[in-house]
Amino acid sequence: MSPATTIESAYLGAMHQRLNVALQRAMEISGGLGGTQLNWKPAPQSWSIAQCYEHITIGAGECAATLRPAGERARITGALAR
């Protein structure tokens, strides 16, 4: 395994762990909220909780698409276990 592959593997593993922690925390914070609460905005120009989650989800999807090739290389070389 090359040093670059080891760094990629460590980075991807850390990113995956951070994403899982963030998702778990988001569910803990908002899991009991209803639709009205999730869509409430403190001011017209502010975002609701639901809009924030949507923004994060879209951004995470774009980030995952960017990182996917590095993840595949790490899996192929055995640097990243599932």
Secondary structure, 3 states (H helix, E strand, C coil): CCHHHHHHHHHHHHHHHHHHHHHHHHHHHHCCCCHHHHHCCCCCCCCCHHHHHHHHHHHHHHHHHHHHHHHHHHHHCCCCCC
